[in-house]
Amino acid sequence: MENKIKEILSHYKGVFGVIIKDSFGNRLAINENEVFPSASIIKLFILNRLTKEDYDVIVKLTKEVKVGGCGVLKSLKDGLMLTTKDLAYLMICLSDNTATNLLIDYVGMENVNQHSKENGYLHTILGRKMMDIEAKKAGKDNFTSPKDVERILDILCEDKDCLDMLKNQACNNKLPLYLPEEVELAHKTGELTSIEHDVGRLYFEKGWVDIIVLTKELLDNTDGKKLNNEIGKVVYDYYNQ
């Protein structure tokens, strides 16, 4: 499997970080400490700052907080009342940017970054809200690494609610594209220009395997989707022989 994955990566131009880790203790890592623009993968770290006590807190949707990009809240009626748990589902399942920004306001950007620092996420920074073009122009952005993602995925997959959010992912054109429909993959995607990420836990009969694929400096985003497709198929085939 390792040779096949390295061969897949050799067919594309860009920088790649890959971790494959299974429930039997096996682990493959390529560029695990490389820092990547996180795109929507940063939403996993925001999710991790919500507690069960937070889930029933009501947040109001207003015109001022709506932003473009992924999601449905930008199109819904002003004044809608949602719980933070509702927002978390929208943030993870639909990658809703407005929901994400509301949660950043609720948990606090500083708290997310402080938690990352205190818990040894060496490469993870929440530097701006979603769709904040001015902040990006000022050099502020969101970053993470395959190793940091590996750790946060472990934590989230042990939580029943977070796992359910990841299993209900609506963006399925990367790692799971060539997998049978009945296969369970709890995952989160992220994309920006020249960036295509997908990270998740694939369940099979005897256990699970984490698949973490981060990319940057792609010549074409289609390449990033294709290499995710191919890696997903290789890993699935290996663990379902």
C-alpha positions in Angstrom: 0.0 0.0 0.0 2.8 2.4 0.8 4.4 2.0 -2.6 1.1 2.4 -4.3 0.4 5.7 -2.5 3.8 7.0 -3.2 3.3 6.1 -6.9 0.0 8.0 -7.0 1.6 11.1 -5.5 4.5 10.9 -8.0 1.9 11.4 -10.9 1.0 14.9 -9.6 2.7 18.2 -9.1 2.4 19.8 -5.7 3.2 19.3 -2.0 1.4 16.5 -0.2 1.0 15.3 3.4 -0.4 11.8 4.0 -1.0 9.7 7.1 -2.6 6.3 7.1 -3.1 4.8 10.6 -5.2 1.8 11.5 -6.7 0.3 14.7 -4.0 -2.4 14.7 -1.2 0.0 15.4 0.2 0.4 11.8 1.1 3.8 10.6 2.4 5.4 7.4 3.4 9.1 7.3 4.6 11.3 4.5 5.4 14.9 5.4 3.5 14.7 8.6 4.9 17.9 10.0 4.5 20.0 6.8 2.3 23.1 7.4 -0.6 23.5 5.0 -3.3 26.2 4.6 -6.1 24.4 6.4 -9.0 25.5 4.4 -12.1 24.0 6.0 -10.1 21.4 8.0 -9.7 24.1 10.7 -13.4 23.5 11.4 -12.5 20.3 13.2 -10.5 22.3 15.7 -13.4 24.7 16.2 -15.8 21.8 16.8 -13.4 20.4 19.4 -13.9 23.6 21.5 -17.6 23.0 21.9 -18.7 21.2 25.1 -21.9 19.2 25.7 -23.0 22.1 27.9 -22.7 24.4 24.9 -24.9 22.4 22.7 -28.2 23.9 23.9 -27.1 27.6 23.7 -29.3 29.6 21.3 -27.6 31.8 18.6 -29.5 34.3 16.4 -28.8 34.5 12.7 -28.5 38.1 11.5 -27.8 39.7 8.2 -24.5 41.1 9.5 -23.0 37.6 10.1 -23.9 36.1 6.8 -20.9 35.3 4.5 -20.6 33.6 1.1 -19.0 30.4 0.1 -20.3 27.0 1.3 -23.4 26.6 3.3 -27.1 27.4 3.5 -27.5 29.9 6.3 -26.5 32.8 4.0 -29.8 32.1 2.2 -32.1 31.6 5.2 -34.3 34.2 6.9 -32.7 36.7 9.3 -33.7 36.2 12.9 -33.6 32.4 12.7 -32.7 30.9 16.1 -30.3 27.9 16.1 -28.5 26.0 18.8 -24.7 25.7 18.7 -25.2 22.0 18.0 -27.3 22.9 15.0 -24.4 25.2 13.9 -21.9 22.5 14.4 -23.8 20.1 12.2 -24.0 22.7 9.5 -20.3 23.6 9.9 -19.2 19.9 9.5 -21.8 18.3 7.2 -22.2 21.3 4.8 -19.0 23.2 5.6 -21.3 26.2 6.2 -19.1 29.3 6.5 -21.7 31.4 8.3 -22.3 28.7 10.9 -18.5 28.5 11.4 -18.2 32.2 12.0 -21.0 32.2 14.5 -19.2 29.4 16.4 -15.9 31.3 16.2 -17.7 34.2 17.8 -19.2 31.9 20.5 -16.1 29.9 21.5 -13.6 32.7 20.8 -10.7 32.6 18.3 -8.2 33.1 21.1 -9.6 30.1 23.0 -9.2 27.9 19.9 -5.6 29.0 19.5 -4.8 28.7 23.2 -6.2 25.2 23.3 -4.1 24.3 20.3 -1.0 25.7 22.0 -1.6 24.0 25.3 -2.3 20.6 23.7 0.7 20.5 21.5 -0.9 21.2 18.1 2.3 22.7 16.9 1.2 23.8 13.4 -2.5 24.7 13.9 -3.6 28.4 13.9 -7.0 29.9 13.5 -6.0 33.3 12.1 -9.2 34.6 10.5 -12.8 33.9 10.1 -14.2 32.2 6.9 -14.4 34.5 3.9 -12.5 37.3 5.6 -10.7 38.6 2.6 -9.3 41.7 4.4 -7.7 39.5 7.1 -6.1 37.3 4.4 -4.7 40.3 2.6 -3.2 41.4 5.9 -1.4 38.0 6.1 -3.7 36.3 8.5 -4.8 32.8 7.6 -5.6 29.3 9.0 -3.0 26.5 9.1 -2.5 22.9 10.2 -0.5 19.8 9.5 -1.2 16.1 8.9 0.1 15.2 12.4 -2.1 17.8 14.1 -5.1 16.5 12.1 -4.3 12.9 13.0 -4.6 13.8 16.7 -7.8 15.9 16.4 -9.5 13.2 14.3 -8.8 10.6 17.0 -10.5 12.8 19.6 -13.5 13.7 17.5 -14.1 10.0 16.5 -14.4 9.0 20.1 -17.3 11.5 20.7 -20.7 10.2 19.6 -22.0 13.5 18.4 -18.9 14.6 16.6 -18.6 11.2 14.9 -22.2 11.5 13.7 -21.5 14.9 12.2 -18.5 13.5 10.3 -20.4 10.4 9.1 -23.1 12.7 7.7 -20.6 14.6 5.5 -22.3 15.9 2.3 -19.1 16.6 0.4 -18.1 13.2 -1.0 -16.2 13.8 -4.2 -12.7 13.0 -2.8 -11.7 10.0 -0.6 -15.0 8.1 -0.8 -15.7 8.6 -4.6 -14.8 5.1 -5.6 -16.0 3.4 -2.4 -19.1 1.3 -2.1 -22.1 3.3 -0.9 -22.5 1.1 2.2 -19.0 1.9 3.5 -18.8 4.2 6.5 -16.4 7.1 6.2 -16.4 9.8 8.9 -14.6 12.7 7.3 -14.2 16.4 6.5 -13.0 18.1 3.4 -11.4 21.4 2.6 -10.5 23.2 -0.5 -9.1 26.5 -1.8 -7.4 27.4 -5.0 -4.5 24.9 -5.5 -5.6 23.0 -2.3 -7.7 19.9 -1.9 -7.9 18.2 1.5 -9.8 15.2 2.8 -9.4 13.6 6.3 -11.4 10.9 7.9 -11.8 7.5 9.5 -12.9 4.6 7.3 -14.6 1.7 9.1 -14.3 -1.9 7.9 -15.3 -5.3 9.3 -12.4 -5.7 11.7 -11.5 -2.2 12.7 -10.9 1.3 11.2 -8.2 3.2 9.3 -7.6 6.9 9.4 -6.8 8.5 6.0 -5.4 12.0 6.1 -4.6 13.7 2.8 -3.5 17.4 2.7 -2.3 19.1 -0.5 -1.0 22.5 -1.6 0.6 24.2 -4.6 -1.4 22.0 -7.0 -1.3 22.9 -10.7 -5.0 22.2 -10.9 -7.6 21.5 -8.2 -8.8 18.5 -10.3 -5.5 16.9 -9.6 -6.1 17.1 -5.9 -9.5 15.5 -6.2 -8.1 12.7 -8.4 -5.3 11.8 -6.0 -7.7 11.8 -3.1 -10.0 9.5 -5.1 -7.1 7.1 -5.9 -5.7 7.0 -2.3 -9.2 6.3 -0.9 -9.6 3.4 -3.3 -6.1 2.0 -2.6 -6.6 2.1 1.2 -10.1 0.6 0.9 -8.9 -2.3 -1.3 -6.0 -3.0 1.1 -8.2 -3.3 4.2 -11.0 -5.3 2.4 -8.9 -8.0 0.8 
